[in-house]
Amino acid sequence: MSPILSFLIPFLIILGIVLFALTLPFWRKDSSPISFGHDDDRAQEQADLQVERETLGRSLHELEMEVTQGRMEQADYERLKATDERRLLHVLDRLEELKKGEGSLTEEARVTAHRGGWLRAVASGLVVFLASMGIYGVLQFQQGQKILEAQERMGGGPNPLEMVARLEARLKENPDDLQGQIMAGRSYQALDRLPEARKAWEKVLELDPKQHEAHYNLGVIMIETRKFDDPELFKKALDHFDIVLQDLPNQPAINWYRGLALWYLDRKQETDAAWTLASQNMEPGSKDAEFVKDALVKLRAGEVPF
C-alpha cells in the first residue's frame, strides 16, 4: 500500500466516525441521556480478563511441566514463557486499572458528562485535526514497533528491570498474587538478586506448597549463596529437590543439583546414582550431557568432579 493510501484511508475512517458522533443527537427520537452500556462493558471486560488470567496461569504451569519432563526444548520454553508472561502482565495491569476505576463516576459526573455535548464536539474536531497531522507518523511508528516485537520474540523475553518495577508496585498492594510472585522470583534471578528471589520463592511456597519451580529454585539458591558448607543447609536443599522428584523423577537439572548436595554431604554413592540418572535423561552429545559425564568420571576416580 502506498504512503498516501496509508494516510488517507485511516483519516477518512476517523473523519466518518467523528461526523457520525456529531450528528447522532439529531437522529434520536427521545430526550433521554444516551447510554453506551459503559458499566456492562466494564463488567464483561473484567470477566474476560479473569478468564484469560486463569488460562495464562495454566499455560505457564503446563509449559513448566513440559520442559521439566524433557518434552520441550529450552529455547521453545523460554520463548513461549516470555510471550505468556508478557500477556499476563498486561492482563494484570488492566485488571488493576478496572478495579481502581470502579465507582469513580458519580451520578453528578454522569449528568455533567451528558450535558457536555459541546465539549465532545470540540474534542472531536481536535481529533480530526490531530489525525490529519499525525496519522502517517503513527503508522510508521507502528511498523517500527512490529519490527522490534519480532526481534524481541527472536531474542528472548521482556526486560527484567521493567518487569520487576511493575511487579513490586503490584505485589505491595497484593502480596498473595501467586503468578506475580512467580514472575518476581524469575525476574530477580535473571538480575542475580538472589536474596530477593529467595523471598519471592518462599512466598510462592506459602501460597502453593507443591509448586515445583519454587522448590527447585530455592534449593539451587541455597547451594549457590551459601557462606560455608553447612550440612544442614544441604539437607534442606535436598528436601526441596526430593519434593519435585516425587512427580518428576527423571528431571535432569534437579537430579544434577540433588547429586551436588549429596556430594557436599559426602554421600558419594548416592551422588553417582543421581548424576547417572541426570545423564541418561539429557540430550546425547549436548554440552550439559558431556559436563555431567565428565563429572561422573572424576567422581568415580576419586577426584573433585567440577
Residue pairs with C-beta under 8 A, 6 or more apart in sequence:
3 136
6 136
6 139
7 135
7 136
7 139
10 131
10 135
10 139
11 131
11 132
11 135
14 127
14 128
14 131
14 135
15 128
15 131
18 124
18 125
18 127
18 128
21 120
21 124
22 121
22 124
24 34
25 34
25 117
28 34
33 110
33 111
33 114
34 114
42 98
42 101
42 102
45 94
45 98
46 95
46 98
49 91
49 94
49 95
49 98
50 95
52 87
52 91
53 88
53 91
53 92
53 95
53 179
56 84
56 87
56 88
56 91
56 179
57 88
57 178
57 179
59 84
60 81
60 84
60 85
60 88
60 179
60 182
63 72
63 77
63 80
63 81
63 84
64 212
64 213
65 212
66 72
66 77
67 74
67 77
68 212
68 244
68 248
68 251
68 253
68 254
69 248
69 250
69 251
70 250
70 251
70 252
70 281
78 156
78 157
79 153
79 156
79 157
81 157
82 153
82 156
82 157
82 158
83 153
85 157
85 158
85 163
85 183
85 186
86 157
86 158
88 179
88 183
89 158
89 163
89 166
89 167
89 183
92 170
92 177
92 179
92 180
93 166
96 170
105 113
152 158
160 187
160 190
160 191
161 191
163 183
163 187
164 184
164 187
164 188
164 191
167 180
167 183
167 184
167 187
168 184
170 177
170 180
171 177
171 180
171 181
171 184
174 180
175 181
175 203
176 207
178 204
178 207
178 208
181 200
181 201
181 203
181 204
181 207
182 200
182 204
182 211
182 213
182 214
184 196
184 197
184 200
185 197
185 200
185 201
185 204
185 213
185 214
185 217
188 194
188 196
188 197
188 200
189 197
189 217
189 221
194 221
194 224
194 225
195 225
197 217
197 221
198 218
198 221
198 225
201 213
201 214
201 217
201 218
201 221
202 214
202 218
204 211
204 213
204 214
205 211
205 214
205 215
205 218
208 214
210 243
212 243
212 244
212 247
212 248
215 240
215 241
215 243
215 244
216 240
216 241
216 244
216 253
216 254
216 257
218 237
218 240
219 236
219 237
219 238
219 240
219 241
219 254
219 257
219 258
219 261
220 237
220 257
222 233
222 234
222 236
222 237
222 240
223 233
223 234
223 237
223 257
223 260
223 261
223 264
226 233
229 264
231 264
231 265
234 261
234 262
234 264
234 265
235 261
235 265
237 257
237 261
238 258
238 261
238 262
238 265
241 254
241 257
241 258
241 261
242 258
244 251
244 254
245 251
245 254
245 255
245 258
248 254
249 277
250 277
250 280
250 281
251 281
252 277
252 278
252 279
252 281
252 282
252 288
252 292
253 278
255 274
255 275
255 277
255 278
255 281
256 274
256 275
256 278
256 292
258 274
259 270
259 271
259 272
259 273
259 274
259 275
259 278
260 271
260 306
262 268
262 270
262 271
262 274
263 271
263 299
263 305
268 299
271 299
272 296
272 299
272 300
275 292
275 295
275 296
275 299
276 296
278 292
279 289
279 292
279 293
279 296
282 288
282 289
282 292
283 289
294 305
295 305
295 306
296 305
298 304
298 305
298 306
299 305
